[in-house]
Amino acid sequence: MADREARPIDPEQINVILATDCGSTTTKAILIEKVDGHYRQTFRGEAPTTVEEPAADVTVGVINAATEVGELAGRRLVDDDGNLIRPARDGEGCDIYISTSSAGGGLQMMVAGVVREMSAASARRAALGAGAIVMDTIASNDRRLPHEQIQRIRDLRPDMILVSGGTDGGNEAKPVAIAELIAPAKPQPRFGSSFRMPLIYAGNTEVQDRIHQVLDDSVELTVVDNVRPVLERENLGPARDAIHDLFLEHVMAHAPGYDRLMGWTDAPIMPTPGAVGNILQRIAKTGGINAVGVDIGGATTDVFSVFDGTFNRTVSANLGMSYSISNVCAEATLPFVMRWVPFGMNERELRNRVKNKMIRPTTIPQTLESLIFEQAVAREALRLAYIQHREFATTLKGVQQQRTVGDTFSQQSGGQSIVDNLKLDLLVGSGGVLSHAPRMQQTAAMLIDAFEPEGFTTLAKDSIFMMPHLGVLAEVHERAAIEVFERDCLVYLGTCVSPRGQGRAGRLCFRYEISGGGLSETGELLVGETRLFPLADGERATMKVEPARGFDMGNGSGRTVEREVRGGTVGLVLDARGRPLVLPENEEERRQAMTGWISTLGLYPG
């Protein structure tokens, strides 16, 4: 199959799709089939990823996962020679095969630019959007001396480097100076000693020839359009496309077995995070909505957002639930973690729990107390990751914004976050602690407490982490990807309704009227109260909310809003605890507040 010739793909002739995600430890395979005219995810299998010794061939894990899927489906997908059967016929084979990968640590990059907050930030957004982990950012104003920057470049060993700097026709000396740092460093790639470091130049187009002159044969230079052609606009597409191409040409080609895998796939292999971002962007565009997605893992937490068509991704490399759990507790502090726990815990015992999780990362909570503590840590990891995301997902810095009289004394010039929870329509969670929580209500509570959604926000979780598979599928069959995303990928938890604003506990927060979906309810919520109404998955209701003065549901302070709300496995959650969410400082009052919240949602037994 490795030498199989590329063939045109007719979406209408695709009935059986095999997709894999080659993760760092596990290769996950799913089967998508056309059922009654609609595409559905039907079977799933997994096997250990085999990029390392003794197999040292990623296709071994792929074949093992595909074989398991085939056995479950009663469909022979792999022939006796260990190749995928094409096309689908008489209960065997598949029409197309696609894959994503984060094996071997995923795509690791270094970016460089002239000004850290401007051209370097644009380069960082391009790399993150392509699915990379950004190891470091080199800039002329990063406070490191030139010899320190050169040594850092030597030490990193990334998969590739992205260099930006200067607007088109602007500063010429600074972008060249960045290249002059890289040239003597002679950067070495992470995989393979026989090929040159891929370097993408996406800066001032006027100095492309000088960049060629400065950089010698130790790097393989690719020149694309400027990521920041003018101060007021970013152009990240060409750099992202080049990253994807070089990822396949260099990184994947030198990883064990990937040359064979690339011969099998009917679409270019995508980095796993890039594929997740791709499907989120497609869904936001198709539905005309603003969306946020989060994937919390053992070592990192990825946050993706699409607001008004602008996509951003951040990687919080020190915030995770196993390898990085001590970092979460250190950064959040233990008192902030413990504010989500409705009873007292011995601090020494808690620290031992954290250390045990680090050295035994695959363990799961065995007691209710352990579960509550782990979910408390998850809230803080998610909260901190979202704060970092909001700080990164900003309007372009260095651009003068039109100011109102009220902004006269503000010193900001651009750089305001584009992430606005009042505009957020869909919040999707994935990762073990969210996807595998014993009760759906626990997943909803973690998302609400960490992200503090405002207005009307639909909550969902990725059922079996198939967003990467659908992200790469969207490149060859968008309709199939979107149908499976809507029907099988997401488990809808319901809708959270919460106004922006704070007030004294016990005063009126908002009045509401709910009709439809089997509900006919009217009432009011006081500040600090929560309420849950059953609204089944697939059901919809109309809700009218009249916020009190000082509270905003999206139309302004005190103004009534009427919206359609979607049901789910949890239902319709009304949250009048205030935004930003601040829990009582008094210990007894805090425990009472948490106990009330737990009782409202039925989070834990007893």
C-alpha positions in Angstrom: 0.0 0.0 0.0 3.0 2.4 0.5 3.3 2.9 -3.3 -0.4 3.2 -3.9 -1.0 5.9 -6.4 -3.0 9.0 -5.3 -6.5 8.8 -6.7 -9.2 11.5 -6.8 -11.8 11.3 -4.1 -15.5 11.6 -4.9 -17.3 12.4 -1.6 -20.5 10.9 -3.0 -18.8 7.5 -3.4 -17.4 7.4 0.2 -19.4 5.0 2.4 -16.8 3.6 4.8 -14.1 5.8 6.4 -11.3 4.6 8.6 -9.5 7.3 10.7 -6.7 7.1 13.3 -5.1 9.4 15.7 -1.5 8.3 16.5 -1.1 9.7 20.0 2.1 9.7 22.1 1.0 6.5 23.9 -2.2 5.2 22.2 -3.3 4.9 18.6 -7.1 5.4 18.4 -9.1 4.2 15.4 -12.7 4.9 14.5 -14.9 3.6 11.7 -17.4 6.0 10.1 -20.1 4.5 7.9 -23.0 5.9 5.8 -26.2 4.8 7.5 -29.6 5.7 6.0 -28.0 8.5 4.0 -26.1 10.0 7.0 -22.6 9.5 8.2 -22.3 7.9 11.7 -19.4 6.8 13.8 -20.0 3.1 14.4 -17.0 1.4 16.0 -13.8 2.3 17.8 -10.6 0.5 18.7 -7.2 1.3 20.1 -3.7 -0.1 20.4 -0.4 1.1 21.9 1.5 3.5 19.6 4.6 1.8 18.2 6.9 4.7 17.2 9.5 3.5 19.7 11.5 0.3 20.1 11.0 -2.6 19.9 8.6 -2.1 16.9 9.9 1.4 15.9 7.2 1.5 13.2 4.1 3.6 13.7 2.1 1.5 11.2 2.3 -1.5 13.5 0.1 0.3 16.1 -2.2 1.6 13.3 -2.7 -2.0 11.9 -3.4 -3.3 15.4 -6.0 -0.6 16.1 -7.6 -1.1 12.7 -7.7 -4.8 13.2 -9.6 -4.3 16.5 -12.1 -2.0 14.8 -12.6 -4.6 12.0 -13.2 -7.4 14.5 -15.8 -5.3 16.4 -17.5 -4.2 13.1 -17.4 -7.7 11.5 -15.6 -6.0 8.6 -12.1 -7.2 7.4 -10.0 -4.0 7.2 -6.5 -5.5 7.1 -5.3 -8.2 4.6 -2.9 -11.1 5.3 0.1 -9.0 4.4 -0.7 -6.3 7.0 -2.1 -3.7 4.5 -5.4 -1.8 4.6 -8.0 -3.2 2.1 -9.3 -0.7 -0.4 -11.9 0.1 -1.5 -14.9 -1.0 0.6 -16.7 -4.0 -0.9 -18.8 -7.0 0.3 -18.3 -6.4 4.0 -14.6 -5.7 3.9 -12.2 -2.7 3.4 -12.7 1.1 3.6 -13.1 3.8 0.9 -10.6 6.2 2.5 -8.1 6.2 5.3 -7.0 9.4 7.1 -4.8 10.0 10.2 -3.5 12.6 12.6 -0.5 12.3 14.8 1.1 13.6 18.0 3.4 10.6 18.4 7.0 11.4 19.5 5.9 14.5 21.3 4.0 16.1 18.4 5.3 19.0 16.4 7.8 21.1 18.4 8.8 24.5 17.1 10.8 27.6 18.0 9.5 31.0 16.7 11.4 34.3 16.4 10.4 37.9 15.7 11.5 41.4 16.1 9.1 42.6 18.8 7.9 39.9 21.2 4.4 41.5 21.5 3.9 42.1 17.8 5.7 40.1 15.0 6.9 37.4 17.4 3.3 37.1 18.8 1.9 36.7 15.2 4.5 34.0 14.5 3.5 32.2 17.7 -0.2 32.3 16.7 0.7 30.8 13.3 2.7 28.0 14.9 0.1 27.2 17.6 -2.7 27.3 15.0 -0.9 24.8 12.9 -0.8 22.4 15.9 2.7 23.0 17.2 4.1 23.2 20.7 6.1 26.4 20.9 9.3 25.6 22.8 10.5 29.2 23.0 10.1 32.6 21.4 13.3 34.6 20.5 12.9 38.3 20.1 15.1 41.4 20.0 13.4 42.7 23.1 13.3 39.4 25.2 16.0 40.7 27.6 18.5 38.0 26.7 22.0 38.9 25.4 22.8 37.7 21.9 25.1 34.9 23.1 22.4 33.7 25.4 19.9 33.6 22.5 22.4 31.7 20.3 23.0 29.1 23.0 19.3 28.7 23.5 18.8 28.1 19.8 21.6 25.4 19.9 20.1 23.7 23.0 16.4 23.5 21.8 16.6 21.0 18.9 13.1 21.8 17.6 11.5 20.2 14.6 11.4 23.5 12.7 11.9 27.3 13.2 9.5 30.1 12.1 11.1 33.6 11.7 9.1 36.8 11.3 9.7 40.5 11.7 9.1 43.9 10.2 6.0 44.9 8.2 6.4 44.8 4.4 8.6 47.8 3.4 9.3 48.5 7.1 12.3 47.8 9.3 14.9 45.8 7.4 17.8 45.6 9.9 16.0 43.8 12.7 14.7 40.8 10.7 18.2 40.3 9.3 19.6 40.5 12.8 17.3 37.7 13.9 18.7 35.6 11.0 22.2 36.5 12.1 21.5 34.9 15.5 20.3 31.7 14.0 23.1 31.3 11.4 26.0 30.8 13.9 23.8 28.7 16.2 23.7 25.9 13.6 20.4 24.5 15.0 20.1 20.7 14.9 16.7 19.1 14.3 15.2 16.6 16.8 14.8 13.7 14.4 17.4 12.6 11.9 21.0 13.7 11.7 21.2 13.5 7.9 18.8 16.4 7.0 18.9 20.1 7.6 16.8 22.2 10.0 13.6 23.4 8.2 13.3 27.2 8.7 10.3 29.3 7.5 10.8 33.0 6.9 7.6 35.0 7.1 8.8 38.5 7.7 9.4 41.7 5.7 9.4 40.7 2.1 11.9 43.4 1.2 14.7 41.5 2.8 14.1 38.0 1.6 17.3 38.0 -0.5 19.4 39.2 2.5 17.9 36.4 4.6 19.0 33.9 1.9 22.5 35.4 2.1 22.8 35.3 5.9 21.6 31.7 6.3 23.9 28.9 5.1 23.3 25.3 4.1 22.8 24.3 7.7 19.1 25.2 7.4 16.6 24.5 4.6 14.9 27.8 4.0 11.3 28.3 2.9 10.0 31.8 2.2 6.3 32.7 2.6 4.2 35.8 2.8 4.7 38.0 5.9 2.6 37.0 8.9 2.2 40.7 9.7 2.3 42.6 6.4 0.9 45.7 8.1 0.4 46.6 11.7 -3.3 46.4 11.4 -3.6 42.9 9.9 -2.3 39.4 10.3 -1.8 36.9 7.5 -1.2 33.6 9.2 -2.5 31.2 6.5 0.7 30.9 4.3 2.9 30.2 7.3 0.5 27.6 8.7 0.3 25.9 5.3 4.1 25.8 5.1 4.3 24.4 8.6 1.9 21.6 7.6 3.9 20.8 4.5 7.2 20.7 6.3 5.7 18.6 9.1 5.0 15.9 6.5 8.1 16.4 4.4 10.6 16.5 7.3 9.3 15.6 10.7 7.0 12.8 9.7 9.3 11.5 6.9 12.1 11.0 9.5 10.0 9.4 12.2 9.9 5.6 12.4 7.4 4.2 9.9 5.8 7.4 8.9 6.9 7.2 5.3 4.9 4.0 4.9 1.9 5.6 6.8 1.9 8.6 4.5 1.7 6.3 1.5 -1.6 4.9 3.0 -3.5 8.1 3.8 -5.9 9.8 1.4 -5.2 13.2 3.0 -2.1 14.8 4.5 -1.4 13.7 8.1 -2.2 16.6 10.4 -0.8 17.3 13.9 -3.5 16.3 16.4 -4.1 19.8 17.9 -4.2 21.3 14.4 -7.0 18.9 13.5 -9.0 19.7 16.6 -8.7 23.4 15.8 -9.7 22.7 12.2 -13.0 21.0 13.1 -13.8 23.7 15.7 -13.3 26.4 13.1 -15.6 24.5 10.6 -18.3 24.1 13.2 -18.2 27.8 14.2 -18.3 28.9 10.6 -21.1 26.5 9.6 -23.3 27.4 12.6 -22.3 31.1 12.7 -21.4 30.7 16.3 -18.6 31.6 18.7 -17.0 28.5 20.3 -14.4 27.4 22.8 -12.9 24.0 23.1 -10.5 22.6 25.7 -8.5 19.4 25.9 -7.0 18.7 29.4 -4.4 16.0 29.5 -1.8 14.6 31.9 0.9 17.2 31.1 -0.7 20.0 29.1 -4.0 21.8 28.6 -4.9 23.0 25.1 -7.6 25.8 24.7 -9.1 26.6 21.3 -11.4 29.5 20.5 -13.2 31.0 17.6 -14.7 34.4 18.2 -16.2 36.4 15.2 -14.3 34.1 12.9 -10.9 34.6 14.5 -9.2 31.4 15.6 -6.7 31.1 18.5 -5.1 28.2 20.3 -2.9 28.1 23.4 -0.9 25.3 25.0 -0.5 25.5 28.8 2.5 23.2 29.0 2.6 23.2 32.8 -1.1 22.6 33.5 -2.2 18.9 33.5 -3.8 16.3 35.6 -0.9 13.8 36.2 2.7 14.8 35.2 1.9 18.5 35.7 -0.5 18.2 38.7 2.0 19.6 41.1 2.5 22.7 38.9 -1.3 23.3 39.0 -1.3 23.2 42.8 1.7 25.4 43.0 0.4 28.0 40.5 -3.2 28.0 41.8 -2.1 27.5 45.4 -3.7 24.9 47.6 -6.3 27.2 49.2 -7.7 28.0 45.7 -7.9 24.3 44.9 -9.6 23.6 48.3 -12.3 26.2 47.8 -14.1 23.7 45.5 -14.1 21.0 48.3 -17.1 21.1 50.7 -15.2 19.6 53.6 -11.8 19.8 55.3 -8.8 17.8 54.2 -5.4 17.3 55.8 -2.9 19.3 53.9 -0.1 16.8 54.2 -2.4 14.1 52.9 -3.3 16.3 50.0 0.3 16.8 49.1 0.9 13.1 49.2 -2.1 12.6 46.8 -0.5 15.0 44.4 2.9 13.3 44.5 1.3 9.9 44.1 -0.5 11.1 41.0 2.8 12.3 39.5 4.6 9.0 39.9 1.5 6.9 39.0 -0.1 9.1 36.3 -2.5 6.4 35.0 -4.3 5.9 38.3 -7.9 6.9 38.8 -9.6 8.0 42.0 -10.7 5.1 44.2 -12.7 7.0 46.8 -15.3 9.8 46.6 -12.9 12.0 48.5 -10.2 11.4 45.9 -12.6 12.1 43.1 -13.7 15.4 44.6 -10.1 16.5 45.1 -9.1 15.6 41.6 -12.0 17.5 40.1 -11.1 20.5 42.3 -7.6 20.4 40.8 -9.1 20.1 37.3 -11.2 23.3 37.9 -8.0 25.2 38.7 -6.0 23.8 35.8 -8.9 24.8 33.4 -9.3 28.2 35.0 -5.6 29.0 34.7 -5.4 27.7 31.1 -8.4 29.9 30.1 -6.8 33.0 31.7 -3.6 32.3 29.7 -5.7 31.9 26.6 -7.6 35.2 27.1 -4.3 37.0 27.6 -3.0 35.5 24.3 -6.1 35.8 22.1 -6.0 39.6 21.8 -6.5 42.3 19.2 -3.3 43.2 17.5 -0.9 45.0 19.7 0.8 48.1 18.4 -2.4 49.1 16.6 -4.0 52.4 17.8 -7.6 51.8 18.7 -10.3 54.4 18.4 -11.1 55.5 22.0 -14.2 56.9 23.7 -14.2 59.6 26.3 -14.2 56.9 29.0 -11.0 55.5 27.6 -9.1 58.8 27.8 -6.9 57.8 30.7 -6.3 54.2 29.5 -2.8 53.5 28.5 -3.6 50.5 26.3 -3.0 50.7 22.6 -4.5 47.4 21.2 -4.0 44.1 22.8 -7.5 43.7 24.3 -8.8 40.1 24.5 -11.2 39.1 21.8 -12.5 36.3 24.1 -15.9 37.5 25.4 -17.9 35.0 27.5 -21.1 37.0 26.8 -20.7 36.2 23.1 -19.8 32.5 23.7 -22.3 30.1 22.2 -20.7 26.6 22.6 -18.2 25.3 25.2 -16.8 21.8 24.5 -14.6 19.9 27.0 -12.5 16.9 26.3 -9.7 15.0 28.1 -9.9 12.2 30.7 -11.0 14.2 33.7 -13.9 15.7 31.7 -14.9 13.0 29.3 -14.7 10.1 31.8 -16.2 11.8 34.9 -18.6 9.3 36.6 -21.6 11.7 36.2 -22.3 14.2 33.4 -23.2 16.8 36.0 -19.6 16.7 37.2 -18.4 17.6 33.7 -20.8 20.4 33.5 -19.9 21.7 36.9 -16.2 21.7 36.1 -16.8 23.6 32.9 -19.1 26.2 34.5 -16.8 26.8 37.5 -13.6 27.1 35.5 -14.8 29.0 32.4 -17.6 31.0 34.1 -19.8 31.2 31.0 -22.1 34.3 30.7 -25.4 34.8 29.0 -26.7 31.6 27.3 -24.0 29.0 26.7 -24.4 25.4 25.4 -22.2 22.9 27.2 -20.9 19.7 25.6 -18.2 17.1 25.8 -16.3 15.1 23.2 -17.6 11.6 23.8 -14.6 9.6 22.8 -12.1 12.3 21.7 -12.8 12.0 18.0 -12.4 15.7 17.2 -8.9 15.0 15.7 -10.2 12.4 13.4 -13.0 14.7 12.2 -10.6 17.6 11.8 -8.6 15.8 9.2 -11.8 14.3 7.7 -13.1 17.8 7.1 -10.3 18.3 4.6 -11.7 15.6 2.3 -15.4 15.4 3.2 -16.7 18.3 5.3 -20.3 17.2 5.3 -19.4 13.8 6.8 -17.2 15.4 9.4 -19.9 17.9 10.5 -22.6 15.2 10.6 -20.6 12.9 12.8 -19.5 15.9 15.0 -23.2 16.8 15.6 -24.6 13.3 15.9 -21.9 11.2 17.6 -18.9 13.3 18.7 -20.6 15.7 21.1 -22.6 14.7 24.1 -24.7 17.8 24.9 -24.9 18.5 28.6 -27.4 21.3 28.3 -27.3 25.1 28.6 -25.9 27.3 31.3 -27.7 30.6 31.9 -25.8 33.2 34.0 -25.6 37.0 33.8 -22.5 39.1 34.0 -22.3 41.1 37.2 -22.0 40.9 40.9 -24.2 41.8 43.8 -24.8 41.3 47.5 -25.9 37.8 48.4 -29.7 37.6 48.8 -30.6 40.5 46.4 -32.5 39.9 43.2 -30.3 38.7 40.3 -32.8 37.9 37.6 -36.4 36.8 36.8 -37.1 34.1 34.2 -39.9 32.5 32.2 -39.4 29.1 30.5 -41.7 27.5 28.0 -41.4 24.5 25.7 -39.7 21.1 26.0 -42.1 20.0 28.6 -41.3 23.1 30.8 -43.6 25.9 31.9 -41.7 27.8 34.6 -41.6 31.3 36.0 -39.6 32.5 39.0 -36.6 34.5 40.2 -33.1 33.8 41.4 -31.3 35.7 44.2 -27.6 36.4 44.1 -25.8 33.2 45.1 -28.6 30.8 44.2 -28.6 28.1 41.5 -31.3 26.0 39.9 -31.6 23.0 37.6 -34.5 22.2 35.3 -34.7 18.9 33.4 -34.5 19.5 29.6 -33.7 16.4 27.7 -31.2 16.1 24.9 -32.8 17.1 21.6 -35.4 19.2 23.4 -35.5 23.0 23.1 -37.3 25.7 25.1 -37.7 29.4 24.9 -36.4 31.4 27.9 -37.0 35.0 28.8 -34.6 36.5 31.3 -35.1 39.9 33.0 -31.8 40.7 34.8 -31.8 43.1 37.8 -29.9 46.4 37.5 -26.2 45.8 37.4 -26.5 42.4 35.7 -26.1 41.9 31.9 -27.4 39.0 29.8 -26.0 40.4 26.6 -28.3 43.3 25.8 -26.9 45.6 28.5 -27.5 46.2 32.2 -31.0 45.3 33.3 -32.3 44.7 29.8 -34.5 41.7 29.1 -33.3 38.9 26.7 -35.3 36.1 25.1 -33.4 33.1 23.6 -33.9 29.5 22.6 -32.1 27.1 24.9 -31.0 23.6 24.2 -31.4 20.6 26.5 -28.9 17.8 27.3 -28.0 15.0 29.6 -27.8 17.5 32.5 -30.5 20.0 31.6 -31.0 23.7 32.0 -28.6 25.2 34.6 -29.5 28.7 36.1 -26.5 30.2 37.8 -26.9 33.4 39.9 -23.6 33.2 41.7 -22.2 36.2 39.9 -19.6 36.9 37.3 -16.7 37.0 37.9 -17.4 34.1 40.3 -16.2 34.8 43.8 -16.8 32.3 46.6 -17.4 33.5 50.2 -14.2 34.1 52.2 -15.8 32.8 55.4 -15.0 29.1 55.6 -18.5 28.0 56.8 -20.3 30.2 54.3 -18.1 28.8 51.5 -18.8 25.2 52.5 -22.5 26.0 52.6 -22.3 27.6 49.1 -20.5 24.6 47.7 -22.9 22.1 49.3 -25.8 24.0 47.8 -24.2 23.9 44.3 -23.4 20.2 44.7 -27.0 19.5 45.8 -28.5 21.5 42.9 -26.7 19.5 40.3 -26.6 16.2 42.2 -22.8 16.0 41.6 -22.0 13.3 44.1 -24.0 10.5 45.9 -25.1 11.1 49.4 
